[in-house]
Amino acid sequence: MLRGKVWRKYLFVIVLIALIVRGIGIITKHTWTHDETVSYMAATGHQGEYLRTIQMKNPPYGAWATCREWKTFVQADSRFCFSIISRDLMESDVHPPLYFWLLHLFSLVNKVKLSTGIWLNMLLVCLSSLLLWKLALQVCQDERLALFAVALWAWSPAVIPISLEARPYELLALAAILFVLELVRFADSSGRRRTALIGLSFATLLGVLTHYHFYILLFCGLIYIVYLSIRMRLKSILMALIAIMVALLAGHFVHPGLFKAIKRMGSELIFFDGIIKRLDRTALAASSFLSNIHLFQYILIAVGIYFLISFMVKYRYRRTTWRRETSPAGAVLFLGFGFFFITVFLFILGFSPAHAMGEKYLCVVWPLAAVFAAALLTLKDVRHQLLPVFIMVFIFLQSAIILSLPFFENLEQRDIRSLLRKPDAVVVDNVARGELLRLIWYVPEDKQVFAANQSDLLQQPAWSRDLTCNTMFISKCSYGNTAERQKEILKKWPLNCELIRFNGSPYLSGQLFFAADR
């Protein structure tokens, strides 16, 4: 046990290191992801406006316009437009609005930059680390093991990338930690259950307004509450259920589109790409908590299966505190494994899209896995003082090295931003919601941009009449665009122009065709 308040200093150092590592990610981040672009469009209240512009083909779509006109779709020119954000999400998205409201507030303070969402996520990491320490302390009853759980989670190579993307998963992890913490406190007969009920209701409201994946954890939590009826009075169980129901009704009142989003998501057609591929993707995602290097991942999978079987055989009939109905460790194990099992079950059977299995989709599992790992060290058979130190050093070095690699990769293509400043005009063939703004992010605001889908570019050739060798073409073959149409568009340039293609730049997610005189 640590004396006095020394644990606060260690916790501060652990969180500070976690923030520094994420700071490396900010330095090496050169463009948004597809989903991030959608996040900023939603957070600034322009998602619905953008979609209507594209669908109705209103200017600036299909017309020469300044790049500034397009970039206004990710600028917070309307303050505190929470109702617009919520309305747009109800009409064209499946995500609840809470994270986008917070991102909107950060956009007002710091404007929209590549790192705006990361700064918000780093604040959430600090809050999650404090709550996780309290949860681990409740489970392990040891400050050192609680600190180990926080470090294991905050430095994990699976968790750090979540912070580097402006998406709701960091907030979802915070809501999950708080939900499990209050559920454990509720199950503790020596604690204040009224306070735990208020916290449980608040955590539920926070979760349902953050992400639809929280409903999976909520389902597991309801099963656990019913299971607690073995040892607890029926009145306490009913109060817990009422607290959760009140939170659900409040969430529906704040954002009426909650249940509509779930219904819309269930009606979407999911492309199924085979069980074997999905099993492999699941195994790699699960092992990424300790390593995202493929060789280490497969080793960890084999070792993990061995220890899991050994643990189940060894402790099946042995009496431990984990077997009590109100055991904090048992609750963490049940809720974490329950969420993981349901998520994997839906994914493997094809109810989730092919991409919906990765680090961020298991963000609820990672903090609970860290607490469970710390709880394992309380068992006499696995207790070893050097083991936590070795694990922390291993994941920290791995995360730091992987995040530093972009410093040394693609160095010869780092000058692509200067190329984007040279032409007088730019033609873009992809206006998908998550693509266009990140394709033209480094194009100066005063440059003329003609943006439309490939089919419209070919059907309306008027834009090509003013083409010169000083007109650049940015292309991305996705969302209906094809390489064949791309070739047809390139033929529109004058014959005296030579088009030079640039690929794989960290500053551009598509292909850049720079025209020059022959």
Solvent accessible surface area in square Angstrom, and as a share of the most:
residue,aa,sasa,rsa
1,M,136,0.61
2,L,39,0.19
3,R,210,0.77
4,G,64,0.61
5,K,122,0.52
6,V,59,0.34
7,W,35,0.12
8,R,134,0.49
9,K,148,0.63
10,Y,113,0.43
11,L,15,0.08
12,F,131,0.55
13,V,73,0.42
14,I,17,0.08
15,V,19,0.11
16,L,75,0.37
17,I,50,0.25
18,A,0,0.00
19,L,38,0.19
20,I,102,0.52
21,V,3,0.02
22,R,0,0.00
23,G,20,0.19
24,I,37,0.19
25,G,3,0.03
26,I,34,0.17
27,I,111,0.56
28,T,17,0.10
29,K,34,0.14
30,H,27,0.12
31,T,30,0.18
32,W,3,0.01
33,T,55,0.32
34,H,51,0.23
35,D,44,0.23
36,E,0,0.00
37,T,0,0.00
38,V,12,0.07
39,S,0,0.00
40,Y,0,0.00
41,M,0,0.00
42,A,2,0.01
43,A,0,0.00
44,T,1,0.00
45,G,12,0.12
46,H,19,0.08
47,Q,0,0.00
48,G,5,0.05
49,E,76,0.34
50,Y,1,0.00
51,L,35,0.17
52,R,114,0.42
53,T,13,0.08
54,I,28,0.14
55,Q,132,0.58
56,M,138,0.61
57,K,106,0.45
58,N,70,0.36
59,P,105,0.66
60,P,14,0.09
61,Y,11,0.04
62,G,25,0.24
63,A,32,0.25
64,W,82,0.29
65,A,8,0.06
66,T,31,0.18
67,C,0,0.00
68,R,118,0.43
69,E,82,0.37
70,W,0,0.00
71,K,19,0.08
72,T,56,0.33
73,F,10,0.04
74,V,0,0.00
75,Q,59,0.26
76,A,24,0.18
77,D,97,0.50
78,S,50,0.32
79,R,164,0.60
80,F,118,0.49
81,C,10,0.06
82,F,65,0.27
83,S,87,0.56
84,I,61,0.31
85,I,0,0.00
86,S,9,0.06
87,R,100,0.36
88,D,2,0.01
89,L,2,0.01
90,M,50,0.22
91,E,107,0.48
92,S,33,0.21
93,D,18,0.09
94,V,22,0.12
95,H,19,0.08
96,P,5,0.03
97,P,0,0.00
98,L,28,0.14
99,Y,0,0.00
100,F,1,0.00
101,W,40,0.14
102,L,51,0.26
103,L,0,0.00
104,H,0,0.00
105,L,66,0.33
106,F,53,0.22
107,S,2,0.02
108,L,33,0.16
109,V,133,0.77
110,N,45,0.23
111,K,144,0.61
112,V,8,0.05
113,K,98,0.41
114,L,32,0.16
115,S,18,0.12
116,T,0,0.00
117,G,0,0.00
118,I,0,0.00
119,W,119,0.42
120,L,3,0.02
121,N,0,0.00
122,M,18,0.08
123,L,87,0.44
124,L,7,0.03
125,V,0,0.00
126,C,44,0.27
127,L,85,0.42
128,S,0,0.00
129,S,0,0.00
130,L,75,0.37
131,L,33,0.17
132,L,0,0.00
133,W,13,0.04
134,K,79,0.33
135,L,0,0.00
136,A,0,0.00
137,L,46,0.23
138,Q,44,0.19
139,V,19,0.11
140,C,13,0.08
141,Q,122,0.54
142,D,26,0.13
143,E,24,0.11
144,R,130,0.47
145,L,25,0.12
146,A,0,0.00
147,L,14,0.07
148,F,7,0.03
149,A,0,0.00
150,V,0,0.00
151,A,0,0.00
152,L,4,0.02
153,W,2,0.01
154,A,0,0.00
155,W,23,0.08
156,S,0,0.00
157,P,3,0.02
158,A,0,0.00
159,V,2,0.01
160,I,2,0.01
161,P,55,0.35
162,I,11,0.05
163,S,0,0.00
164,L,25,0.13
165,E,23,0.10
166,A,0,0.00
167,R,15,0.06
168,P,0,0.00
169,Y,9,0.04
170,E,1,0.01
171,L,3,0.01
172,L,0,0.00
173,A,3,0.02
174,L,14,0.07
175,A,0,0.00
176,A,0,0.00
177,I,0,0.00
178,L,21,0.10
179,F,0,0.00
180,V,0,0.00
181,L,1,0.01
182,E,12,0.05
183,L,0,0.00
184,V,2,0.01
185,R,83,0.30
186,F,0,0.00
187,A,1,0.01
188,D,44,0.23
189,S,92,0.60
190,S,101,0.65
191,G,36,0.34
192,R,200,0.73
193,R,62,0.23
194,R,206,0.75
195,T,81,0.47
196,A,2,0.01
197,L,20,0.10
198,I,127,0.64
199,G,14,0.13
200,L,0,0.00
201,S,23,0.15
202,F,114,0.48
203,A,0,0.00
204,T,0,0.00
205,L,46,0.23
206,L,25,0.12
207,G,0,0.00
208,V,0,0.00
209,L,10,0.05
210,T,0,0.00
211,H,0,0.00
212,Y,43,0.16
213,H,23,0.10
214,F,0,0.00
215,Y,46,0.17
216,I,25,0.13
217,L,0,0.00
218,L,6,0.03
219,F,110,0.46
220,C,3,0.02
221,G,0,0.00
222,L,56,0.28
223,I,76,0.38
224,Y,8,0.03
225,I,0,0.00
226,V,89,0.51
227,Y,97,0.37
228,L,0,0.00
229,S,49,0.32
230,I,112,0.57
231,R,149,0.54
232,M,18,0.08
233,R,171,0.62
234,L,123,0.61
235,K,135,0.57
236,S,12,0.07
237,I,7,0.03
238,L,87,0.43
239,M,88,0.39
240,A,0,0.00
241,L,57,0.28
242,I,97,0.49
243,A,14,0.11
244,I,3,0.02
245,M,104,0.46
246,V,84,0.48
247,A,3,0.02
248,L,28,0.14
249,L,112,0.55
250,A,35,0.27
251,G,0,0.00
252,H,70,0.31
253,F,172,0.72
254,V,64,0.37
255,H,4,0.02
256,P,63,0.39
257,G,1,0.01
258,L,6,0.03
259,F,93,0.39
260,K,129,0.55
261,A,10,0.08
262,I,61,0.31
263,K,162,0.69
264,R,72,0.26
265,M,59,0.26
266,G,66,0.64
267,S,90,0.58
268,E,88,0.40
269,L,178,0.88
270,I,41,0.21
271,F,154,0.64
272,F,90,0.37
273,D,43,0.22
274,G,28,0.27
275,I,81,0.41
276,I,137,0.69
277,K,139,0.59
278,R,1,0.01
279,L,85,0.42
280,D,62,0.32
281,R,102,0.37
282,T,11,0.06
283,A,32,0.25
284,L,28,0.14
285,A,6,0.05
286,A,38,0.29
287,S,12,0.08
288,S,2,0.01
289,F,16,0.07
290,L,52,0.26
291,S,0,0.00
292,N,44,0.23
293,I,74,0.38
294,H,110,0.49
295,L,124,0.62
296,F,78,0.32
297,Q,6,0.03
298,Y,107,0.41
299,I,89,0.45
300,L,47,0.24
301,I,41,0.21
302,A,63,0.49
303,V,66,0.38
304,G,38,0.36
305,I,97,0.49
306,Y,140,0.53
307,F,121,0.50
308,L,99,0.49
309,I,98,0.50
310,S,42,0.27
311,F,45,0.19
312,M,118,0.52
313,V,110,0.63
314,K,103,0.44
315,Y,27,0.10
316,R,149,0.55
317,Y,173,0.66
318,R,105,0.38
319,R,229,0.84
320,T,34,0.20
321,T,86,0.50
322,W,36,0.13
323,R,141,0.51
324,R,113,0.41
325,E,38,0.17
326,T,25,0.15
327,S,2,0.01
328,P,28,0.18
329,A,5,0.04
330,G,18,0.17
331,A,1,0.01
332,V,2,0.01
333,L,69,0.34
334,F,78,0.33
335,L,0,0.00
336,G,7,0.07
337,F,122,0.51
338,G,13,0.12
339,F,0,0.00
340,F,48,0.20
341,F,113,0.47
342,I,39,0.20
343,T,9,0.05
344,V,18,0.11
345,F,99,0.41
346,L,60,0.30
347,F,1,0.00
348,I,27,0.14
349,L,86,0.43
350,G,11,0.10
351,F,135,0.56
352,S,21,0.14
353,P,45,0.29
354,A,35,0.27
355,H,112,0.50
356,A,12,0.09
357,M,2,0.01
358,G,14,0.13
359,E,52,0.23
360,K,38,0.16
361,Y,19,0.07
362,L,0,0.00
363,C,3,0.02
364,V,0,0.00
365,V,15,0.09
366,W,7,0.02
367,P,0,0.00
368,L,2,0.01
369,A,30,0.24
370,A,0,0.00
371,V,0,0.00
372,F,44,0.19
373,A,29,0.22
374,A,0,0.00
375,A,2,0.01
376,L,49,0.25
377,L,12,0.06
378,T,42,0.24
379,L,22,0.11
380,K,173,0.73
381,D,75,0.39
382,V,58,0.33
383,R,145,0.53
384,H,105,0.47
385,Q,155,0.69
386,L,123,0.61
387,L,71,0.35
388,P,17,0.10
389,V,75,0.43
390,F,137,0.57
391,I,38,0.19
392,M,39,0.17
393,V,76,0.43
394,F,63,0.26
395,I,0,0.00
396,F,61,0.25
397,L,91,0.45
398,Q,12,0.05
399,S,4,0.02
400,A,21,0.16
401,I,104,0.53
402,I,52,0.26
403,L,23,0.12
404,S,29,0.19
405,L,79,0.39
406,P,41,0.26
407,F,82,0.34
408,F,149,0.62
409,E,86,0.39
410,N,59,0.30
411,L,104,0.52
412,E,132,0.59
413,Q,47,0.21
414,R,57,0.21
415,D,93,0.48
416,I,5,0.02
417,R,87,0.32
418,S,46,0.30
419,L,24,0.12
420,L,0,0.00
421,R,131,0.48
422,K,120,0.51
423,P,1,0.01
424,D,88,0.46
425,A,15,0.11
426,V,0,0.00
427,V,0,0.00
428,V,0,0.00
429,D,0,0.00
430,N,2,0.01
431,V,3,0.01
432,A,16,0.13
433,R,68,0.25
434,G,0,0.00
435,E,6,0.02
436,L,0,0.00
437,L,0,0.00
438,R,25,0.09
439,L,1,0.00
440,I,0,0.00
441,W,45,0.16
442,Y,41,0.16
443,V,1,0.01
444,P,34,0.22
445,E,77,0.35
446,D,97,0.50
447,K,35,0.15
448,Q,70,0.31
449,V,0,0.00
450,F,13,0.06
451,A,0,0.00
452,A,2,0.02
453,N,50,0.26
454,Q,0,0.00
455,S,36,0.23
456,D,11,0.05
457,L,1,0.00
458,L,51,0.26
459,Q,134,0.60
460,Q,92,0.41
461,P,63,0.39
462,A,56,0.43
463,W,6,0.02
464,S,21,0.14
465,R,194,0.71
466,D,104,0.54
467,L,13,0.06
468,T,72,0.42
469,C,21,0.13
470,N,58,0.30
471,T,6,0.03
472,M,0,0.00
473,F,0,0.00
474,I,0,0.00
475,S,0,0.00
476,K,39,0.17
477,C,59,0.35
478,S,32,0.21
479,Y,134,0.51
480,G,58,0.55
481,N,13,0.07
482,T,52,0.30
483,A,51,0.40
484,E,121,0.54
485,R,93,0.34
486,Q,11,0.05
487,K,126,0.53
488,E,79,0.36
489,I,0,0.00
490,L,35,0.17
491,K,145,0.61
492,K,70,0.30
493,W,10,0.04
494,P,46,0.29
495,L,166,0.83
496,N,89,0.46
497,C,5,0.03
498,E,78,0.35
499,L,50,0.25
500,I,75,0.38
501,R,132,0.48
502,F,66,0.27
503,N,63,0.32
504,G,53,0.51
505,S,10,0.07
506,P,33,0.21
507,Y,8,0.03
508,L,7,0.03
509,S,38,0.24
510,G,9,0.09
511,Q,48,0.21
512,L,0,0.00
513,F,10,0.04
514,F,37,0.15
515,A,6,0.04
516,A,32,0.25
517,D,106,0.55
518,R,192,0.70
